[in-house]
Amino acid sequence: QVQLVESGGGAVLAGESLRLSCVVSGNILKSTVLGWFRQFPGKQREFVARQDSGGGTMTADPVKGRFTISRDNARNTVHLQMNGLKPEDSAVYYCNALQLDSDPTNYWGQGTQVTVSS
């Protein structure tokens, strides 16, 4: 089992920044991909960014150039630095761990609310 605990959400004004953090614990494989998703009210969860264990990253187009994902493998932590926030970034942000083994499994944090006001 893998547990994820997010922190760092909150309410900010447009143009400001927030940094989300997620501590991952449990039976973590070296190949685990760590990432962030977000969910708007009444919508499905959508991909934001991810980073594999080798450092390769992928970022969704709506946040490219504004959001940066980073991970600390020694501390089993993943961060999402969000700059230039917009009201349309307001959502619940979820940390995700994808265990890549013979039976790939997704694990999720409890979510943290980000609210951006204009």
Contacts in CASP RR format, 6 or more apart in sequence:
PFRMAT RR
TARGET T0000
AUTHOR 0000-0000-0000
METHOD contacts of the structure
MODEL  1
QVQLVESGGGAVLAGESLRLSCVVSGNILKSTVLGWFRQFPGKQREFVAR
QDSGGGTMTADPVKGRFTISRDNARNTVHLQMNGLKPEDSAVYYCNALQL
DSDPTNYWGQGTQVTVSS
1 26 0 8 1.000
1 27 0 8 1.000
1 107 0 8 1.000
2 24 0 8 1.000
2 25 0 8 1.000
2 26 0 8 1.000
2 27 0 8 1.000
2 28 0 8 1.000
2 32 0 8 1.000
2 97 0 8 1.000
2 99 0 8 1.000
2 107 0 8 1.000
3 24 0 8 1.000
3 25 0 8 1.000
3 26 0 8 1.000
3 107 0 8 1.000
3 109 0 8 1.000
4 22 0 8 1.000
4 23 0 8 1.000
4 24 0 8 1.000
4 25 0 8 1.000
4 95 0 8 1.000
4 96 0 8 1.000
4 97 0 8 1.000
4 107 0 8 1.000
4 108 0 8 1.000
4 109 0 8 1.000
5 22 0 8 1.000
5 23 0 8 1.000
5 25 0 8 1.000
5 95 0 8 1.000
5 109 0 8 1.000
5 110 0 8 1.000
6 20 0 8 1.000
6 21 0 8 1.000
6 22 0 8 1.000
6 93 0 8 1.000
6 94 0 8 1.000
6 95 0 8 1.000
6 109 0 8 1.000
6 110 0 8 1.000
6 111 0 8 1.000
6 112 0 8 1.000
7 20 0 8 1.000
7 21 0 8 1.000
7 22 0 8 1.000
7 112 0 8 1.000
8 18 0 8 1.000
8 19 0 8 1.000
8 20 0 8 1.000
8 21 0 8 1.000
8 112 0 8 1.000
9 18 0 8 1.000
9 20 0 8 1.000
9 93 0 8 1.000
9 112 0 8 1.000
9 113 0 8 1.000
9 114 0 8 1.000
10 18 0 8 1.000
10 112 0 8 1.000
10 113 0 8 1.000
10 114 0 8 1.000
10 115 0 8 1.000
11 115 0 8 1.000
11 116 0 8 1.000
11 117 0 8 1.000
12 18 0 8 1.000
12 85 0 8 1.000
12 114 0 8 1.000
12 115 0 8 1.000
12 116 0 8 1.000
12 117 0 8 1.000
13 116 0 8 1.000
13 117 0 8 1.000
13 118 0 8 1.000
14 84 0 8 1.000
14 85 0 8 1.000
14 86 0 8 1.000
14 87 0 8 1.000
14 116 0 8 1.000
14 117 0 8 1.000
14 118 0 8 1.000
15 83 0 8 1.000
15 84 0 8 1.000
15 85 0 8 1.000
15 86 0 8 1.000
15 116 0 8 1.000
16 84 0 8 1.000
16 85 0 8 1.000
16 116 0 8 1.000
17 81 0 8 1.000
17 82 0 8 1.000
17 83 0 8 1.000
17 84 0 8 1.000
17 85 0 8 1.000
18 82 0 8 1.000
18 85 0 8 1.000
18 114 0 8 1.000
19 79 0 8 1.000
19 80 0 8 1.000
19 81 0 8 1.000
19 82 0 8 1.000
20 36 0 8 1.000
20 79 0 8 1.000
20 80 0 8 1.000
20 82 0 8 1.000
20 93 0 8 1.000
20 95 0 8 1.000
20 112 0 8 1.000
20 114 0 8 1.000
21 77 0 8 1.000
21 78 0 8 1.000
21 79 0 8 1.000
22 34 0 8 1.000
22 35 0 8 1.000
22 36 0 8 1.000
22 77 0 8 1.000
22 78 0 8 1.000
22 79 0 8 1.000
22 95 0 8 1.000
22 109 0 8 1.000
23 75 0 8 1.000
23 76 0 8 1.000
23 77 0 8 1.000
24 32 0 8 1.000
24 34 0 8 1.000
24 76 0 8 1.000
24 77 0 8 1.000
24 78 0 8 1.000
24 95 0 8 1.000
24 97 0 8 1.000
25 76 0 8 1.000
28 76 0 8 1.000
28 97 0 8 1.000
28 99 0 8 1.000
29 99 0 8 1.000
29 100 0 8 1.000
29 101 0 8 1.000
30 53 0 8 1.000
31 52 0 8 1.000
31 53 0 8 1.000
31 99 0 8 1.000
31 100 0 8 1.000
31 101 0 8 1.000
32 53 0 8 1.000
32 97 0 8 1.000
32 98 0 8 1.000
32 99 0 8 1.000
32 100 0 8 1.000
33 50 0 8 1.000
33 51 0 8 1.000
33 52 0 8 1.000
33 53 0 8 1.000
33 97 0 8 1.000
33 98 0 8 1.000
33 100 0 8 1.000
34 50 0 8 1.000
34 51 0 8 1.000
34 69 0 8 1.000
34 71 0 8 1.000
34 78 0 8 1.000
34 95 0 8 1.000
34 96 0 8 1.000
34 97 0 8 1.000
34 98 0 8 1.000
35 48 0 8 1.000
35 49 0 8 1.000
35 50 0 8 1.000
35 51 0 8 1.000
35 69 0 8 1.000
35 78 0 8 1.000
35 80 0 8 1.000
35 95 0 8 1.000
35 96 0 8 1.000
35 97 0 8 1.000
35 98 0 8 1.000
36 48 0 8 1.000
36 49 0 8 1.000
36 50 0 8 1.000
36 69 0 8 1.000
36 78 0 8 1.000
36 80 0 8 1.000
36 93 0 8 1.000
36 94 0 8 1.000
36 95 0 8 1.000
36 96 0 8 1.000
37 45 0 8 1.000
37 46 0 8 1.000
37 47 0 8 1.000
37 48 0 8 1.000
37 93 0 8 1.000
37 94 0 8 1.000
37 96 0 8 1.000
38 45 0 8 1.000
38 46 0 8 1.000
38 48 0 8 1.000
38 89 0 8 1.000
38 91 0 8 1.000
38 92 0 8 1.000
38 93 0 8 1.000
38 94 0 8 1.000
38 114 0 8 1.000
39 45 0 8 1.000
39 46 0 8 1.000
39 91 0 8 1.000
39 92 0 8 1.000
39 94 0 8 1.000
40 46 0 8 1.000
40 90 0 8 1.000
40 91 0 8 1.000
45 94 0 8 1.000
46 60 0 8 1.000
47 60 0 8 1.000
48 59 0 8 1.000
48 60 0 8 1.000
48 63 0 8 1.000
48 67 0 8 1.000
48 69 0 8 1.000
48 80 0 8 1.000
48 93 0 8 1.000
49 57 0 8 1.000
49 58 0 8 1.000
49 59 0 8 1.000
49 60 0 8 1.000
49 63 0 8 1.000
49 67 0 8 1.000
49 68 0 8 1.000
49 69 0 8 1.000
49 80 0 8 1.000
50 57 0 8 1.000
50 58 0 8 1.000
50 69 0 8 1.000
50 96 0 8 1.000
50 98 0 8 1.000
51 57 0 8 1.000
51 58 0 8 1.000
51 69 0 8 1.000
51 70 0 8 1.000
51 71 0 8 1.000
51 78 0 8 1.000
53 73 0 8 1.000
55 71 0 8 1.000
57 69 0 8 1.000
59 65 0 8 1.000
59 67 0 8 1.000
59 68 0 8 1.000
59 69 0 8 1.000
62 88 0 8 1.000
63 82 0 8 1.000
63 89 0 8 1.000
66 82 0 8 1.000
66 83 0 8 1.000
66 84 0 8 1.000
66 85 0 8 1.000
67 80 0 8 1.000
67 81 0 8 1.000
67 82 0 8 1.000
67 83 0 8 1.000
68 80 0 8 1.000
68 81 0 8 1.000
68 83 0 8 1.000
69 78 0 8 1.000
69 79 0 8 1.000
69 80 0 8 1.000
69 81 0 8 1.000
70 78 0 8 1.000
70 79 0 8 1.000
70 81 0 8 1.000
71 77 0 8 1.000
71 78 0 8 1.000
71 79 0 8 1.000
72 78 0 8 1.000
72 79 0 8 1.000
78 95 0 8 1.000
80 93 0 8 1.000
82 89 0 8 1.000
82 114 0 8 1.000
85 114 0 8 1.000
85 116 0 8 1.000
86 116 0 8 1.000
87 116 0 8 1.000
87 117 0 8 1.000
87 118 0 8 1.000
88 116 0 8 1.000
89 114 0 8 1.000
89 116 0 8 1.000
90 114 0 8 1.000
90 115 0 8 1.000
90 116 0 8 1.000
91 113 0 8 1.000
91 114 0 8 1.000
92 111 0 8 1.000
92 112 0 8 1.000
92 113 0 8 1.000
92 114 0 8 1.000
93 111 0 8 1.000
93 112 0 8 1.000
93 113 0 8 1.000
93 114 0 8 1.000
94 108 0 8 1.000
94 109 0 8 1.000
94 111 0 8 1.000
94 112 0 8 1.000
95 108 0 8 1.000
95 109 0 8 1.000
95 111 0 8 1.000
96 106 0 8 1.000
96 107 0 8 1.000
96 108 0 8 1.000
96 109 0 8 1.000
97 106 0 8 1.000
97 107 0 8 1.000
98 104 0 8 1.000
98 105 0 8 1.000
98 106 0 8 1.000
98 107 0 8 1.000
99 105 0 8 1.000
99 106 0 8 1.000
99 107 0 8 1.000
END
